[in-house]
Amino acid sequence: MAKSSKTRKSKSKKKDPVAAAPTRRDTLKLLRNGGIGVLAVGAVGYFGVGSYQAHAAEHDLSRVGQGHPVVVQIHDPSCPICTALQKEARKAVKSLDDEMVFLVADITTDVGREFAVRYGVGHVTLLLFDGAGARKQTLQGMRESEELTPIFQDHFAAG
């Protein structure tokens, strides 16, 4: 029995973490984990800024009339049809090799709502503008990318 009490005592003894000096291994682990953390935060920040810039550029309606043909979607983010149309319109624009610009007029913002009112249209609508900013065509309702691609090609060719 005496032996078991000795074993119990030796098991209960633990090093005091405050009193122990950090080893080289502990320091290297800390540096490694800190470096990984900094890289992770930096990557999230980099992609977050890039995503925000793309979102801001897509919602910058002052780009209409700046020399490139533009497609503007009048969009309500809470409308599932608007979201589906946006996906199809983006796919059609990306399929073109040309420098067509796709913009979004979000009607839940003052700027987007004013834009829609200025052109007398509601959501689920695409407006096609030439490089000078003149409206050339209005497409209302849901459209598939296969239908939009030739329309956008003709629009871009007309300039």
Secondary structure, DSSP 8 states (H G I E B T S, - for coil): -HHHHHHHHHHH----TTTS---HHHHHHHHHHHHHHHHHHHHHHHHHHHHHHHHHHHT-GGGTTSSS-EEEEEE-TT-HHHHHHHHHHHHHHHH--S--EEEEEETTSHHHHHHHHHHT--SSEEEEE-TTS-EEEEEES---HHHHHHHHHHHHHH-
